[in-house]
């Protein structure tokens, strides 16, 4: 029974943290061949973010006295900065940076020029904008193909997002104790190569490449009944805000499988990042680093091939 309760606790915590998590969209499904000029692509992706640092926090959070802290906070009793509070703040930050959670995104792409396309993606509450430039390979279409070969492109992606403690899952009981807020801005630069299945990706492609990302994090707490013991006295802990930034390095492999107008897109992305060191109320300091794996599966529809020529 104890293990069942812990499993249920883990599942509940994952659900909670997935709601307030604040992470960038790093699932690369791009091909080395950009959208032909004048053409559109629309699609949907389902992915799961698996972060080693966040997973390592689960057991500690389950063992922490969250219920005790909640009871004290909601009854207006003072809570002192303790090991349980440290575990909670450490886990909040870890999941905010890189959660273990499912993600869903919808996107649209348009070919604005012969070798340039732009896109918009709505990814689990975040707006993502990007552009890709094709520096290698033909710009033809299946109806007007160019020479066969490897395609290559490079892109620039920007996203921004905010998060806080969810109010509808019971975790808002901690608001009298910890009101947590975080926001982030992310830049991603993917380098993509692909090999076509059939002329000009008529049946799809296999793609691979490298990714560099940089994230800018702003986070803070507005505590209510949280106190620090100083000798025989106590002091109320003040609001706290801070900033940090870090780089990510990764790679990916994806495929596009279908025919001319509709395709399935399986993808696997992997990253390593040193998230940096974070201060909490000037009483606690935590460092994070780890690997992230992002498997995904999507559906893409092509709406016209434009008037691309053969180059």
C-alpha positions in Angstrom: 0.0 0.0 0.0 2.9 2.3 0.8 4.3 1.9 -2.7 0.9 2.5 -4.3 0.5 5.7 -2.4 4.0 6.8 -3.4 3.2 6.0 -7.1 0.0 8.0 -6.9 2.0 10.9 -5.3 4.5 10.8 -8.1 1.8 10.9 -10.7 0.1 13.8 -9.0 3.3 15.7 -8.7 4.1 15.2 -12.3 0.6 16.5 -13.2 1.0 19.5 -10.9 4.5 20.4 -12.2 3.5 20.0 -15.8 0.9 22.8 -15.3 3.3 25.4 -13.8 6.4 24.3 -15.7 8.0 26.9 -17.9 10.0 25.3 -20.7 11.1 26.1 -24.2 9.8 24.2 -27.3 12.9 22.2 -28.4 11.3 19.4 -30.4 13.0 19.8 -33.9 10.9 18.3 -36.7 12.4 20.5 -39.5 13.8 19.1 -42.8 16.9 20.4 -44.5 14.6 21.5 -47.3 12.5 24.6 -46.4 8.8 25.1 -47.4 8.7 26.0 -51.1 7.9 29.6 -51.9 4.2 30.3 -51.7 3.4 27.0 -50.1 2.0 26.3 -46.6 2.5 23.5 -44.1 0.2 22.9 -41.0 0.7 20.2 -38.4 0.3 18.9 -34.9 2.8 17.2 -32.6 2.6 15.3 -29.4 5.8 14.9 -27.4 7.1 14.0 -23.9 9.8 15.9 -22.1 12.0 13.5 -20.1 14.6 15.5 -18.0 17.1 13.6 -15.8 17.4 16.5 -13.3 13.7 16.8 -12.7 13.3 13.0 -12.3 15.9 13.0 -9.6 13.8 15.4 -7.5 10.7 13.2 -7.4 11.6 11.0 -4.5 12.8 13.9 -2.4 9.5 15.8 -3.0 7.4 12.7 -2.1 9.3 12.3 1.2 9.0 16.0 2.0 6.3 17.1 4.4 4.2 19.0 1.8 0.9 18.2 3.6 2.3 19.5 6.9 3.5 22.6 5.3 0.2 23.2 3.5 -1.8 22.7 6.8 0.3 25.2 8.6 0.2 27.7 5.8 -3.6 27.6 5.3 -4.2 27.9 9.0 -2.1 31.0 9.1 0.5 29.4 11.3 4.1 30.5 10.7 6.3 28.1 8.8 10.1 28.3 9.3 12.7 27.8 6.6 13.5 24.1 7.1 14.8 21.1 5.1 11.3 20.4 3.9 11.0 23.9 2.5 14.4 23.5 0.9 13.4 20.3 -0.8 10.2 22.0 -2.1 12.0 25.1 -3.5 14.7 22.9 -5.1 12.1 20.8 -6.9 10.0 23.8 -7.9 13.0 25.3 -9.7 14.0 22.0 -11.3 10.6 21.4 -12.8 10.3 25.0 -13.8 13.5 24.7 -15.8 12.9 21.4 -17.5 9.8 19.4 -16.5 8.9 15.8 -16.9 5.6 16.4 -18.8 3.7 15.8 -22.0 3.6 18.6 -24.6 1.3 19.4 -27.5 1.9 21.9 -30.3 0.1 23.2 -33.4 2.1 25.0 -36.1 1.9 26.6 -39.5 4.8 27.4 -41.9 4.9 29.5 -45.1 7.5 29.8 -47.8 8.3 33.5 -48.1 11.2 33.2 -50.5 12.9 30.6 -52.6 15.2 29.5 -49.8 13.5 31.0 -46.7 10.4 30.0 -44.7 8.9 31.2 -41.5 6.7 29.5 -38.9 4.5 30.0 -35.8 4.0 27.3 -33.2 1.6 27.3 -30.2 3.3 24.9 -27.8 1.7 24.1 -24.5 0.9 27.7 -23.8 4.0 29.3 -25.4 4.2 31.2 -28.6 7.1 30.2 -30.8 8.4 32.1 -33.8 11.1 30.9 -36.2 12.7 31.2 -39.6 14.8 28.7 -41.7 17.3 29.4 -44.5 18.2 26.6 -46.9 21.9 26.9 -47.9 22.2 23.5 -49.6 20.2 21.4 -52.0 17.5 21.9 -54.6 14.5 24.2 -54.2 12.2 22.3 -56.6 8.9 20.5 -56.0 7.8 16.9 -56.8 6.0 18.3 -59.8 9.1 20.2 -60.9 12.1 18.5 -59.3 15.6 19.6 -59.2 18.8 17.5 -58.9 19.0 14.9 -56.2 21.2 15.4 -53.2 21.5 16.3 -49.5 19.5 19.3 -48.2 20.8 21.6 -45.6 19.3 24.6 -43.6 19.9 26.7 -40.5 17.3 28.3 -38.4 16.6 30.8 -35.6 13.8 30.2 -33.1 12.4 32.5 -30.3 9.9 31.7 -27.6 8.7 33.2 -24.4 6.6 31.9 -21.5 5.4 32.6 -17.9 4.3 30.2 -15.2 3.1 30.1 -11.6 1.6 27.7 -9.1 -1.7 26.1 -10.5 -4.9 27.1 -8.7 -7.1 24.2 -9.7 -5.0 21.3 -8.6 -4.9 21.9 -4.8 -1.3 23.2 -5.0 -2.6 26.7 -4.4 -2.7 25.7 -0.7 0.9 26.6 -0.6 0.3 30.2 -1.8 0.2 31.6 1.8 3.7 30.1 2.1 5.3 30.3 -1.4 3.9 32.3 -4.3 6.2 31.2 -7.1 6.5 32.9 -10.4 8.9 32.4 -13.4 9.3 33.6 -16.9 11.8 32.7 -19.6 12.9 33.6 -23.1 14.6 31.1 -25.3 16.7 31.2 -28.5 17.3 28.1 -30.5 19.6 27.6 -33.5 19.1 24.3 -35.3 21.4 23.1 -38.1 19.5 20.5 -40.2 20.5 18.1 -42.9 18.1 15.7 -44.7 17.9 13.0 -47.4 14.8 12.8 -49.6 12.6 9.8 -50.1 11.7 10.2 -53.7 12.0 13.4 -55.8 11.9 16.5 -53.6 10.6 14.7 -50.5 7.6 13.4 -52.3 7.5 10.4 -50.0 9.2 12.2 -47.1 12.7 12.3 -45.7 15.2 11.4 -43.0 16.7 14.4 -41.2 19.4 14.9 -38.6 21.4 17.7 -37.1 22.7 19.7 -34.2 21.0 22.3 -32.0 22.3 25.2 -29.8 20.0 26.9 -27.4 20.3 29.7 -24.9 17.7 30.4 -22.1 17.1 33.5 -20.0 15.3 32.8 -16.7 13.6 35.2 -14.3 12.2 33.7 -11.2 11.0 34.6 -7.7 9.0 34.0 -4.6 6.5 36.1 -2.7 6.3 34.3 0.6 3.5 34.9 3.1 3.9 33.1 6.4 7.5 32.0 5.9 10.0 32.9 8.6 13.7 32.4 9.3 15.0 31.6 12.8 17.8 33.9 14.0 19.0 32.7 17.4 16.0 32.9 19.7 14.1 35.3 17.4 12.4 35.0 14.0 12.3 37.2 10.9 9.7 37.2 8.1 11.4 36.3 4.8 10.9 39.1 2.2 10.0 38.7 -1.5 12.8 37.5 -3.7 13.5 37.8 -7.4 16.6 36.8 -9.4 17.8 36.0 -12.9 20.0 33.3 -14.6 20.8 32.1 -18.1 22.3 29.0 -19.5 23.2 27.2 -22.8 21.9 23.9 -24.2 23.6 21.6 -26.6 21.8 18.8 -28.5 21.1 16.8 -31.5 18.1 15.1 -33.2 16.9 12.7 -35.8 13.5 12.8 -37.4 11.6 11.4 -40.4 8.7 12.4 -42.6 6.8 9.5 -44.0 3.8 9.8 -46.4 2.9 11.0 -49.8 2.9 14.5 -51.3 0.2 16.1 -49.1 0.1 14.3 -45.7 2.9 12.8 -43.6 3.6 11.3 -40.2 6.6 12.8 -38.4 8.4 10.7 -35.7 11.2 12.5 -34.0 13.8 12.0 -31.2 15.7 15.0 -29.7 18.3 14.9 -27.0 20.0 17.7 -25.0 22.6 18.4 -22.3 22.5 21.5 -20.3 24.2 23.0 -17.2 21.3 25.1 -15.9 23.4 27.1 -13.6 23.2 28.1 -9.9 20.1 29.5 -8.4 19.7 31.5 -5.1 16.6 31.3 -2.9 16.0 34.1 -0.4 19.8 34.3 0.0 19.4 31.3 2.3 19.8 28.5 -0.1 21.7 27.9 -3.3 21.1 25.0 -5.8 22.9 24.0 -9.0 21.3 21.9 -11.7 22.6 20.0 -14.8 21.4 17.0 -16.8 20.2 15.4 -19.9 16.8 15.7 -21.6 15.2 13.3 -24.1 12.2 14.4 -26.2 10.4 11.7 -28.3 7.5 12.9 -30.4 5.0 11.9 -33.1 3.2 14.3 -35.4 1.1 14.8 -38.5 1.8 17.3 -41.2 -0.3 18.5 -44.2 1.1 20.3 -47.2 -1.2 23.0 -48.8 0.3 23.5 -52.2 3.8 23.5 -53.5 4.1 27.0 -54.7 6.1 28.0 -57.8 9.6 26.9 -56.8 12.0 26.4 -59.6 14.9 24.0 -60.0 18.2 25.2 -58.6 
